[in-house]
């Protein structure tokens, strides 16, 4: 516990000041080929290699911003008796594991935080459990290192995500407890779960991009429903805020299109990364512009595409093409491995995977210097010496989990542009 961490996110590219991370642990490997699909994986990751790659991301971020580990924040929250009881009760009720509630409540803070993330093994102490083929009473959070999805910072508020998959709901429950109860935060959250009258709501952080304080981009697809966007819209109306919400429909297949940030991310004041077939090419996917003013929707209409809509709102964005411009197959391959998923630490300074070589070549053509993350971590390179750069982290293993640098980060404060 230390200095209070004020939440303030008003852009995607403002200089990063504070970010929440979760270093992958045993929960990543605690799966089998049989349950990998249920855990939303198409393969099983090698934790040792994944951790080595993740340490590059963590190392770079620790040099430019205040970094918080979820596990540390959670340990400090469960030291608070009332917060501990509320959190454990919510999880046990949500996952129908009342039988382990007392067990969890009696654990010390370190063991409890570990159990809530890495899972609790099932004790085969009755016939029903003996016949159960499952290994865990409380499942591990295999996806938690993709921090982006479980909560979204919007200006000085936090939207708690309503996850599309039941296996990820505990992530949002934990993040709500941290933002509400941790002394370094202690802020009010917005949570669709507390509005049960609105059916069909799902909304995840990978689909939400804060382009500007008054401009929000939201993907609509497998993880975020129209009802989820309507929930956000209703909140803006209730707060009497004026907003432009640009909704981009996403393909439902393949699975690499799960979120908007897998096909579009902001790189600089005048640059963005796009997966061309979805964002720029003619297709059946709609781009819808919703204008909210002083508590009411004044207009809702279709736009030609996302870049055209942003251009009308004062953004002069030059698209950088994921996978390069010459081969559609290469574009597909690199998008699959999060080639469009970049995370900005400042205007024109972004982090992405080194494996997407055609995408990096395209960035180089647009004036970005390519820097190895290891060089920064080892203090051989100073980021401040570069005006525009891509910090390339190794991603042979992490990318197989289905996300990139933006997916693995939850920024909570950026400097204003």
LINDA-V919817 format. One record per pair of residues at least 4 apart in sequence whose ideal C-beta (glycine too) atoms are under 6 Angstrom apart, sorted by the first residue. I is the first residue (numbers start at 1). J is the second residue. Records with the same first field share a line. If there is no record, write none. Layout:
I->J ; J
//
This chain:
1->76 ; 183
4->184
5->18 ; 184 ; 185
7->153 ; 156 ; 412
8->156 ; 413
9->153 ; 210 ; 411 ; 414
10->155 ; 213
11->417
12->209 ; 210 ; 266 ; 344
13->266 ; 344 ; 347
14->414 ; 415 ; 417
15->346 ; 415
16->65 ; 345 ; 411 ; 414
17->65 ; 413
18->65 ; 66 ; 412 ; 413
19->61 ; 65 ; 67 ; 409 ; 411
20->68 ; 147 ; 410
21->67 ; 69
22->70 ; 144 ; 145 ; 147
23->54
24->28 ; 50 ; 145
26->30 ; 118
27->117 ; 118 ; 140 ; 141 ; 142
28->45 ; 47
29->47
30->140
31->35 ; 36 ; 39 ; 142
35->39
36->41 ; 44
39->142
40->143
43->400
45->50 ; 397 ; 401
46->397
47->51
49->397
50->397 ; 398
53->394 ; 395 ; 397 ; 398
55->59
56->373 ; 393
57->393
59->377
60->373 ; 376 ; 391
61->65 ; 67
62->67
64->345
68->73
70->74
71->113
73->178 ; 182
74->113
75->109 ; 110 ; 113
77->83 ; 177 ; 178 ; 181 ; 182
78->84 ; 109 ; 112
79->109
80->181
83->181
85->89
87->177
88->104 ; 105
90->173
91->170 ; 173
92->97 ; 98 ; 101
97->137 ; 138
100->104 ; 120 ; 137
107->111 ; 112
114->118
115->120
117->141
118->140
119->136 ; 138 ; 139 ; 140
120->137 ; 138
122->129 ; 136 ; 137
124->129 ; 130
141->171
143->168
144->171
145->408
146->403 ; 407 ; 408
147->410
148->205 ; 206 ; 407 ; 410
149->161 ; 204 ; 205 ; 206
150->161 ; 171 ; 172 ; 175
151->158 ; 160 ; 161 ; 175
152->159 ; 205 ; 208
153->158 ; 412
154->159
158->179 ; 189
159->190
160->172 ; 176 ; 189 ; 191
161->172 ; 203 ; 204 ; 205
162->192 ; 201 ; 202 ; 203
163->168 ; 169 ; 172
164->202 ; 223
176->180 ; 189
177->181
178->182
179->185 ; 187 ; 189
180->189
190->235
192->201 ; 231
198->231
200->225 ; 227
201->227 ; 228 ; 231
202->225 ; 228
203->224 ; 228
204->223 ; 224
206->259 ; 261
207->218 ; 219 ; 224 ; 259 ; 260
208->218
209->217
211->215 ; 217
214->243
215->244 ; 313
216->245
217->246
218->229 ; 247
219->224 ; 248 ; 250 ; 259 ; 260
220->224 ; 226 ; 247 ; 249
221->250
222->252 ; 258
223->258 ; 259
224->228
229->247
236->241 ; 243 ; 292
237->295
240->294 ; 295
242->293
243->292
244->291 ; 313
245->290
246->289 ; 309
247->288
248->260 ; 287 ; 306
249->285 ; 286
250->257
251->257
256->262 ; 335 ; 336
257->262
260->264
261->265 ; 341 ; 406
262->341
263->275 ; 278 ; 279 ; 340
264->274 ; 279
265->273 ; 342 ; 406
266->272
267->271 ; 272 ; 273 ; 350
268->347 ; 348
269->347
270->316 ; 318
271->318 ; 320
272->317 ; 319
273->320 ; 322 ; 340 ; 342
274->279 ; 319
275->322 ; 335 ; 340
276->280 ; 281 ; 321
277->281
279->306
280->305
286->302
287->303 ; 305 ; 306 ; 309
288->302
289->301 ; 303 ; 309
290->300
291->298 ; 299
292->297
293->298
303->308 ; 309
304->308
307->317
310->315 ; 317
320->362 ; 363 ; 366
321->325 ; 362
322->334 ; 335 ; 339 ; 340 ; 359
323->330 ; 331 ; 334 ; 339 ; 358 ; 359
324->330 ; 358 ; 362
330->358
334->339 ; 356 ; 358 ; 359
335->339 ; 340
337->399
338->399 ; 403 ; 404
339->356 ; 359
341->404 ; 406 ; 407
342->350 ; 352
343->351 ; 405 ; 406 ; 409
344->350
345->349
348->388
349->389
350->390
351->391 ; 405
352->390 ; 405
353->395 ; 399 ; 404
354->392 ; 394
355->395
360->370
363->368 ; 390
364->368 ; 370
367->388
368->388 ; 389 ; 390
369->386 ; 389
370->390 ; 392
371->381 ; 389 ; 391
372->392
373->391 ; 393
375->380 ; 381
376->381
395->399
403->407
//
